Amino acid sequence: MRRIGIVGAGQAGLVLGIGLQQRGYDVTVFAERPAEAVREGRLISNQCLFDPALQRERALGINFWEAPPIREVAFAAAGEGAEPAISWRVGLDRPAQSVDQRVKVADWMTEFERLGGDLRVRRVTPDDLDERAREFELLVVAAGRGPQFDALFPRDDDRSPYREPQRAIGILYVAGPLDAVPGLTFGMAPVGEFFLLPVLSVHGPVHGIGFFGVPGGPMDVWDGVADVDQHYETARKLLRTHYPWQATLLDNARPVAPTEMLHGRITPIVRHPVGTLPSGAKVLAMGDTAVTNDPVGGQGANMAARAARAYHEAIVDRGDRPFDEEFMHDAFARYWHHARHATRFNNDLLAPPPEHVLATLAAAQRVPEVAHRFAHLFENPADYEGWLGDPEAAMAYLHAAAQR
């Protein structure tokens, strides 16, 4: 029975750990907090899981929740007046789902232990990794984003176009009646973006609303926000000012609880995935530790699920052979085969949209096929590079779609 250690009990680490435990591996997951502390803590993140990631959870038998289905995408872009310059709605072929990460992580930690997994509640620092590496045949570091592992997994300059955060982020959970579509609402303005979607939270069904402001611009407002009521009033002001067609969206809603807000800035980065410890032992980065994207494109949890599946398959395919550096690069390459598309899509969303993208969004108002194709980029961004990543191909497609 091969021994696998996973540092980090988030979306990527726990899905990998549970999948390997089910296959008979001897798996240890290191978590910073026990399950109940996670469940009772502050809001961690917001996520929208699309069908490929949901199918992985269902295949493992760990999609435990009856969450409100996200059946459609409603897009609008600000114009000169009170009404949006561009506006369209389209159904998703397969519903998406948003479950509070505190709910998922707490339930998955419990399930991992039920399956016989070794869950150790302790913080693992870079200085601890050598000791941990001696204990396992393979040590995977899925400890989230941040600078703590910068030296071990350095930045990959060729794959990381940004060196600073590209958005100031503010997320709030609200309850109460909302005049919203039964799905994902996404608004775009020159100064930033906003989203709204139904979430199954630790408090039950709620809505999550998030704002992504260009740094230094009029939506970069969260640094001085001290409590949830101030966050709520700030969110209402942003809607009135930058998304006036949604000016009354939150008027009948209220914050769920003092813990249900989140502020932050994230620098998108791709890291070299194989780290060398002082002893010479190799460790493998995974999830946000390997590839961190800004949440504006809704790819984070979906990429974590993809990473867990790619690493799971690489480990199983390895059989009895050693988990050496060659294996680690191969495992990451399997993941990057998909992650490169999500990363390109996400990074391009952070830049001002070029003319061919604006033309595509405008055409989506008139041509349902275009709206459908754009909305499904969130589910599978592999379509992006050869389409909207290529201005000539994008305009040729628009011409052909308009003729059909």
C-alpha positions as CSV (number, residue, x, y, z in Angstrom):
1,M,0.0,0.0,0.0
2,R,1.7,3.2,-1.2
3,R,1.8,6.1,1.2
4,I,0.8,9.5,0.0
5,G,0.9,12.8,2.0
6,I,-1.2,15.8,1.1
7,V,-0.5,19.2,2.7
8,G,-3.8,21.1,2.5
9,A,-7.4,20.2,3.1
10,G,-9.1,22.3,0.4
11,Q,-11.0,21.5,-2.8
12,A,-8.0,20.0,-4.5
13,G,-6.3,18.2,-1.6
14,L,-9.5,16.5,-0.2
15,V,-10.8,15.4,-3.6
16,L,-7.4,13.8,-4.4
17,G,-7.2,12.3,-0.9
18,I,-10.7,10.8,-1.0
19,G,-10.2,9.4,-4.5
20,L,-6.9,7.7,-3.6
21,Q,-8.3,6.4,-0.3
22,Q,-11.1,4.8,-2.2
23,R,-8.5,3.1,-4.5
24,G,-6.7,1.6,-1.5
25,Y,-3.8,4.0,-1.0
26,D,-2.6,4.9,2.5
27,V,-3.3,8.7,2.5
28,T,-2.6,11.4,5.1
29,V,-4.1,14.9,4.7
30,F,-2.7,17.7,6.8
31,A,-5.4,20.3,7.7
32,E,-4.9,23.6,9.5
33,R,-8.3,23.3,11.3
34,P,-10.7,20.6,12.3
35,A,-13.9,20.2,10.4
36,E,-16.2,22.0,12.9
37,A,-13.8,24.9,13.1
38,V,-14.0,25.2,9.3
39,R,-17.7,25.0,9.3
40,E,-18.1,27.7,12.0
41,G,-15.4,30.0,10.6
42,R,-15.6,33.1,8.4
43,L,-16.4,33.0,4.7
44,I,-13.5,31.4,2.8
45,S,-14.3,31.9,-0.8
46,N,-17.1,31.8,-3.4
47,Q,-17.3,29.2,-6.1
48,C,-19.4,28.0,-8.9
49,L,-18.8,24.5,-10.0
50,F,-19.7,23.6,-13.6
51,D,-20.6,20.2,-14.9
52,P,-17.2,18.5,-15.5
53,A,-16.2,19.2,-11.9
54,L,-19.5,18.1,-10.6
55,Q,-19.3,14.9,-12.5
56,R,-16.0,14.1,-10.8
57,E,-17.6,14.7,-7.4
58,R,-20.5,12.5,-8.3
59,A,-18.3,9.7,-9.6
60,L,-16.5,9.7,-6.2
61,G,-19.9,9.8,-4.4
62,I,-19.0,13.0,-2.6
63,N,-21.5,15.5,-4.0
64,F,-23.7,15.3,-0.9
65,W,-25.8,18.5,-1.3
66,E,-29.1,19.6,-2.8
67,A,-28.0,23.0,-3.8
68,P,-30.0,25.5,-5.9
69,P,-29.3,24.7,-9.5
70,I,-27.6,27.3,-11.6
71,R,-29.5,26.9,-14.9
72,E,-28.5,30.0,-16.9
73,V,-26.1,32.9,-17.4
74,A,-27.3,36.5,-17.6
75,F,-24.7,38.9,-19.0
76,A,-24.9,42.7,-19.2
77,A,-22.3,45.4,-20.0
78,A,-22.6,49.0,-18.9
79,G,-23.3,51.7,-21.4
80,E,-23.8,55.5,-21.3
81,G,-27.2,55.5,-19.6
82,A,-29.2,53.6,-17.0
83,E,-29.8,50.6,-19.3
84,P,-27.0,48.2,-20.3
85,A,-25.4,48.6,-23.7
86,I,-25.3,44.8,-24.1
87,S,-27.7,42.3,-22.4
88,W,-28.5,38.7,-23.0
89,R,-29.5,35.5,-21.2
90,V,-28.8,31.9,-22.1
91,G,-29.4,28.5,-20.5
92,L,-26.7,26.1,-19.5
93,D,-26.8,22.6,-21.1
94,R,-26.1,21.1,-17.6
95,P,-26.8,23.0,-14.4
96,A,-23.9,24.3,-12.3
97,Q,-23.8,24.5,-8.5
98,S,-22.4,26.7,-5.8
99,V,-21.8,25.1,-2.4
100,D,-20.1,27.1,0.4
101,Q,-16.5,25.8,0.7
102,R,-16.9,25.5,4.5
103,V,-19.8,23.1,3.9
104,K,-17.8,21.0,1.4
105,V,-14.5,21.0,3.3
106,A,-16.1,20.0,6.6
107,D,-18.2,17.3,5.0
108,W,-15.2,15.9,3.0
109,M,-12.9,15.9,6.0
110,T,-15.5,13.8,7.8
111,E,-15.8,11.5,4.8
112,F,-12.1,11.1,4.4
113,E,-11.8,9.9,8.0
114,R,-14.8,7.6,7.5
115,L,-13.0,5.9,4.7
116,G,-10.0,5.3,6.9
117,G,-7.9,8.3,5.9
118,D,-5.4,9.8,8.3
119,L,-6.4,13.4,8.9
120,R,-3.8,15.4,11.0
121,V,-4.8,18.8,12.2
122,R,-1.6,20.8,12.2
123,R,-0.1,23.6,10.2
124,V,2.7,22.5,7.9
125,T,5.3,25.2,7.1
126,P,8.1,25.0,4.5
127,D,10.5,24.2,7.3
128,D,8.4,21.1,8.2
129,L,8.3,19.6,4.7
130,D,11.6,17.7,4.9
131,E,10.4,15.8,7.9
132,R,7.0,15.1,6.2
133,A,8.7,14.0,3.0
134,R,10.7,11.3,4.8
135,E,7.4,9.8,5.9
136,F,5.7,9.4,2.5
137,E,6.5,8.0,-1.0
138,L,4.9,11.1,-2.5
139,L,4.3,14.5,-0.8
140,V,1.8,16.8,-2.5
141,V,1.6,20.5,-1.4
142,A,-2.0,21.8,-2.0
143,A,-1.8,24.5,0.7
144,G,-3.5,27.3,-1.2
145,R,-2.2,30.5,-2.7
146,G,0.1,33.0,-1.0
147,P,3.8,33.7,-0.6
148,Q,4.6,31.0,2.0
149,F,6.0,28.6,-0.7
150,D,7.5,31.2,-3.1
151,A,11.0,29.9,-2.6
152,L,10.1,26.3,-3.0
153,F,7.9,26.7,-6.1
154,P,9.2,29.8,-7.9
155,R,7.2,31.8,-10.4
156,D,7.1,30.6,-14.0
157,D,7.6,33.9,-15.8
158,D,6.7,32.4,-19.2
159,R,3.2,31.5,-18.0
160,S,2.6,34.4,-15.6
161,P,1.8,37.7,-17.4
162,Y,0.9,39.6,-14.2
163,R,3.1,40.6,-11.2
164,E,0.4,42.5,-9.2
165,P,-3.2,41.9,-8.3
166,Q,-5.5,42.9,-11.1
167,R,-8.7,43.2,-9.0
168,A,-9.8,44.4,-5.6
169,I,-12.3,41.8,-4.5
170,G,-15.3,42.1,-2.2
171,I,-17.8,39.2,-1.7
172,L,-20.9,39.2,0.5
173,Y,-23.6,36.6,1.3
174,V,-27.1,38.0,1.5
175,A,-30.6,36.6,2.2
176,G,-34.0,37.8,1.2
177,P,-36.0,38.3,-2.0
178,L,-34.0,39.1,-5.0
179,D,-35.2,39.9,-8.6
180,A,-32.6,37.7,-10.2
181,V,-32.3,34.9,-12.8
182,P,-32.1,31.3,-11.5
183,G,-28.5,31.2,-12.3
184,L,-25.3,33.3,-12.7
185,T,-25.7,37.1,-13.2
186,F,-22.5,38.7,-14.6
187,G,-22.1,42.4,-15.1
188,M,-19.2,44.2,-16.8
189,A,-18.2,47.9,-16.7
190,P,-14.9,49.6,-17.6
191,V,-14.1,49.9,-13.9
192,G,-14.7,46.2,-13.0
193,E,-17.2,43.4,-12.8
194,F,-19.9,42.0,-10.5
195,F,-21.6,38.6,-10.1
196,L,-24.6,37.2,-8.3
197,L,-25.5,33.5,-7.9
198,P,-27.5,31.2,-5.5
199,V,-25.3,29.4,-2.9
200,L,-25.9,26.6,-0.4
201,S,-24.1,28.1,2.6
202,V,-23.6,27.1,6.2
203,H,-26.7,29.2,6.8
204,G,-28.8,27.4,4.1
205,P,-29.7,28.8,0.7
206,V,-28.4,32.4,0.2
207,H,-27.1,34.5,-2.6
208,G,-23.4,35.4,-3.1
209,I,-22.6,38.8,-4.6
210,G,-19.1,39.7,-5.6
211,F,-17.4,42.8,-7.0
212,F,-14.0,42.9,-8.8
213,G,-12.6,46.4,-9.1
214,V,-9.7,47.6,-11.2
215,P,-7.0,48.6,-8.7
216,G,-7.0,52.4,-8.1
217,G,-10.4,52.8,-9.8
218,P,-13.8,53.7,-8.3
219,M,-14.6,50.1,-7.4
220,D,-11.4,49.7,-5.4
221,V,-13.2,50.4,-2.2
222,W,-12.8,47.5,0.2
223,D,-9.7,48.4,2.2
224,G,-11.6,50.6,4.7
225,V,-14.7,48.4,5.0
226,A,-14.8,47.2,8.6
227,D,-18.1,45.3,9.0
228,V,-20.8,43.5,7.1
229,D,-23.3,46.4,7.2
230,Q,-20.8,48.8,5.7
231,H,-20.0,46.1,3.1
232,Y,-23.7,45.8,2.3
233,E,-24.1,49.6,1.9
234,T,-21.0,49.8,-0.2
235,A,-22.3,47.0,-2.5
236,R,-25.6,48.9,-3.0
237,K,-23.7,52.1,-3.9
238,L,-21.6,50.2,-6.4
239,L,-24.7,48.8,-8.1
240,R,-26.4,52.2,-8.3
241,T,-23.2,53.9,-9.6
242,H,-21.8,51.4,-12.1
243,Y,-24.6,48.9,-12.8
244,P,-27.7,51.2,-12.7
245,W,-30.0,48.6,-14.3
246,Q,-29.4,46.6,-11.1
247,A,-29.7,49.6,-8.7
248,T,-32.4,48.1,-6.5
249,L,-31.1,44.5,-6.6
250,L,-30.2,44.4,-2.9
251,D,-32.9,46.7,-1.5
252,N,-34.9,43.8,0.0
253,A,-32.0,41.6,0.9
254,R,-29.8,41.7,4.0
255,P,-26.4,40.4,5.0
256,V,-26.6,36.8,6.4
257,A,-24.3,37.2,9.3
258,P,-21.2,39.2,10.4
259,T,-18.9,36.5,9.2
260,E,-20.3,36.4,5.7
261,M,-18.0,38.9,3.9
262,L,-14.7,38.6,2.2
263,H,-12.2,41.1,0.9
264,G,-8.9,40.5,-0.9
265,R,-6.5,40.9,-3.8
266,I,-5.0,38.0,-5.6
267,T,-2.0,38.0,-7.9
268,P,-2.5,35.5,-10.8
269,I,0.6,33.2,-11.0
270,V,1.8,29.9,-12.4
271,R,4.6,28.3,-10.4
272,H,7.2,25.7,-11.3
273,P,5.4,22.6,-9.9
274,V,8.4,20.6,-8.6
275,G,10.2,21.8,-5.5
276,T,13.5,20.7,-4.0
277,L,13.8,20.5,-0.3
278,P,17.1,21.1,1.6
279,S,17.6,17.3,1.8
280,G,17.2,17.0,-1.9
281,A,13.8,15.4,-1.7
282,K,11.2,16.5,-4.3
283,V,7.7,17.7,-3.6
284,L,4.8,18.4,-6.0
285,A,2.6,21.5,-6.0
286,M,-1.1,21.2,-6.7
287,G,-4.2,23.4,-6.9
288,D,-3.7,27.1,-6.1
289,T,-0.1,26.4,-4.9
290,A,0.7,25.5,-8.5
291,V,-1.6,27.7,-10.5
292,T,-3.5,30.7,-8.9
293,N,-6.1,32.6,-11.0
294,D,-8.1,35.6,-10.1
295,P,-11.7,34.5,-9.3
296,V,-13.2,36.8,-11.9
297,G,-13.5,33.9,-14.3
298,G,-15.0,31.5,-11.9
299,Q,-12.3,28.9,-12.6
300,G,-10.7,28.3,-9.2
301,A,-12.7,25.4,-7.8
302,N,-13.2,23.9,-11.2
303,M,-9.4,23.9,-11.7
304,A,-8.9,22.3,-8.3
305,A,-11.2,19.5,-9.4
306,R,-9.3,19.1,-12.6
307,A,-6.0,19.0,-10.8
308,A,-7.3,16.4,-8.4
309,R,-8.4,14.2,-11.2
310,A,-5.2,14.6,-13.2
311,Y,-2.9,13.8,-10.2
312,H,-5.1,10.9,-9.2
313,E,-4.8,9.4,-12.7
314,A,-1.1,10.0,-12.8
315,I,-0.6,8.3,-9.4
316,V,-2.7,5.3,-10.3
317,D,-1.0,4.9,-13.7
318,R,2.4,5.0,-12.0
319,G,1.8,1.6,-10.5
320,D,4.8,0.5,-8.4
321,R,7.3,2.8,-10.0
322,P,8.9,5.5,-7.9
323,F,7.2,9.0,-7.6
324,D,10.4,10.7,-8.9
325,E,10.8,14.1,-10.5
326,E,9.9,12.7,-14.0
327,F,6.6,11.5,-12.5
328,M,5.9,14.9,-10.9
329,H,6.5,16.8,-14.1
330,D,4.2,14.3,-16.0
331,A,1.4,14.7,-13.4
332,F,1.5,18.5,-13.7
333,A,1.6,18.3,-17.5
334,R,-1.6,16.3,-17.4
335,Y,-3.2,19.0,-15.4
336,W,-1.7,21.9,-17.4
337,H,-3.2,20.4,-20.6
338,H,-6.5,21.8,-19.3
339,A,-5.3,24.5,-16.9
340,R,-3.6,26.4,-19.7
341,H,-6.9,27.1,-21.3
342,A,-8.6,28.2,-18.1
343,T,-5.6,30.4,-17.2
344,R,-5.5,32.1,-20.6
345,F,-9.3,32.7,-20.5
346,N,-9.1,34.1,-17.0
347,N,-6.1,36.3,-17.6
348,D,-7.7,37.7,-20.7
349,L,-10.8,38.6,-18.7
350,L,-8.7,40.8,-16.5
351,A,-7.6,43.0,-19.5
352,P,-9.8,45.5,-21.3
353,P,-11.8,43.5,-23.8
354,P,-10.5,43.9,-27.4
355,E,-12.8,44.8,-30.3
356,H,-13.5,41.3,-31.4
357,V,-14.6,40.3,-27.9
358,L,-16.9,43.3,-27.6
359,A,-18.3,42.4,-31.0
360,T,-18.9,38.8,-29.8
361,L,-20.7,40.0,-26.7
362,A,-22.9,42.3,-28.7
363,A,-23.7,39.6,-31.3
364,A,-24.8,37.3,-28.5
365,Q,-27.8,39.6,-28.0
366,R,-29.0,38.8,-31.5
367,V,-27.6,35.3,-32.1
368,P,-28.4,32.7,-29.4
369,E,-25.7,30.4,-30.7
370,V,-23.0,33.0,-29.9
371,A,-24.5,33.5,-26.4
372,H,-24.5,29.8,-25.8
373,R,-21.0,29.3,-26.9
374,F,-19.7,32.2,-24.8
375,A,-21.5,31.1,-21.6
376,H,-20.1,27.6,-21.9
377,L,-16.6,28.9,-21.8
378,F,-17.0,29.0,-18.1
379,E,-17.7,25.3,-18.1
380,N,-15.0,24.4,-20.6
381,P,-12.5,27.1,-21.5
382,A,-10.7,24.8,-23.9
383,D,-12.8,26.4,-26.6
384,Y,-11.4,29.9,-25.9
385,E,-7.9,30.0,-27.4
386,G,-8.8,28.9,-30.9
387,W,-11.9,31.2,-30.8
388,L,-11.7,34.4,-28.8
389,G,-8.0,34.1,-28.4
390,D,-7.7,34.6,-32.2
391,P,-9.3,37.8,-33.5
392,E,-9.5,36.6,-37.1
393,A,-11.1,33.3,-36.1
394,A,-13.5,35.1,-33.8
395,M,-14.7,37.5,-36.5
396,A,-15.0,34.7,-39.1
397,Y,-17.2,32.7,-36.6
398,L,-19.4,35.7,-36.0
399,H,-19.9,36.2,-39.8
400,A,-20.8,32.5,-40.2
401,A,-23.1,32.4,-37.1
402,A,-25.0,35.4,-38.3
403,Q,-25.7,33.6,-41.6
404,R,-27.2,30.5,-40.0
